[in-house]
């Protein structure tokens, strides 16, 4: 993987950690996740008219991705309600790249070097190390996090293939972002009623737009990178977002960091270096 691809994926990881922090800090996790998705769609909409349409072969992947993204945002909100972010986030983001790496040879026929496998395993080990510091959360939180890891791995494959089939990764990303907020808000309206949801939107649209713009930019960078490098490698590198989440939690949210956070940071950094050299 070239240095420029690594830098852009790492920048995308920073954006990913930022929008997750916005959801976690919100008073309503479910509507907060829906707002992030809506913000991504609104941010993408003005640009779809200036880019070529995705190839027709990508349409089934866009539709499948919408359903998976709906499930993803629902599980993110549910997991953050059930458990500590120190437990949930590492499990969601740490297990997913392991699933992708273990199955990419079968699904995508991508064969990775031994160094890349070692790097992926090291990054995932570093992320999972953070689970040792978690005090809150139990079986429900763990099950939700693991379920979402499967969803993350699945949409990684779907969108990795879809971006390649589309002929333009940016165009695919923009069109892919338009459907999930429709599903999420339709679900919210049916469960909560139109009035309460619109009141929440009125007072939180700025947070949603900011987080959504970061979300779409983050994922767009990842999908672009998947057209330049193996999907499993990009998926693992993207999970270094947990490093940025640590910085955000300590510097901006004033949370205390245990020794496990610093151990994890060192292990993840080693994994990135191993993957780069491998």
C-alpha positions, 0 to 999 in steps of 0.5 A: 500500500502506497504512502499517500493511500495510507495517509488518506485512510488515516485522515478518514479514520480521524473523521470516523472517530469524530462523528462517533464521538458526536453520536456518543455525546448526544442525549438520544443515540438513535436519533443522533445516528439518524441525523449523522446519516441524514447529514451525510446524505445532505452533504452528498446531494449537491455533488451527485449532479457533477459526477457521472452516474455509477455503472448499472452493475453497481445498483444492486450493491447500492441497494444492499448497502442501504439496508446494511447501513440502516442496520449498522446505525441502529446497532451503533445506537443500541450498543452505545445505550447498552454499554461503555464505549471502551467496550463497544467501539473496540469490539465493533471495529476490532472484530470486523477487519479480522472477519474481512481478512479471514474471508477476503481470499474466498470472496474477493480472491485477494491474496495478502502477504504474510506481513499484511496478515500480521499487520491486520492481526496486530491492529485488531489485537491493539483495538481489542486490548481496549476492551480490558479497560471497560467497566460498564456493559455486559452480555447485551452490549457485547452481543450487539457489538459483535453483531455490528462487527458482522454487519461492518464486515458485510458492508465492507465487502458489498461497498468494496465490490460496488465501488469497483463496479461503479467505475467511480468510487466517489460517485458510488459513495455519494449515491450510496449515502442517499438511501440510508437516511430515508430508511432511518427517518421512516423508522423513526417517524413510525416509532416516535411520531413525526412531531418529536422527531422534527423537534429533535432535528430542529435543535440538532441539525448542525451536529448532524450536518457536521458529523454527516459530512465527516462520515461521508468523507471518511467512507469515501476515502476508504472506498477510494482506497479499496480501488487502489489496495486490497479491501482487507488491508484498507479495512484494517487500517481504517480501524485505527480510528480508535487511536483518534477516539482515544485522543478525543476522549482524553483531550476534549471530553476530559476522560481518564485514560487507563494504561490499556489505552496507551498499550493499545495505541502502541500495538496499533501503531506497530500494526500499521508499521508492519502492514506498511513494510509488509 
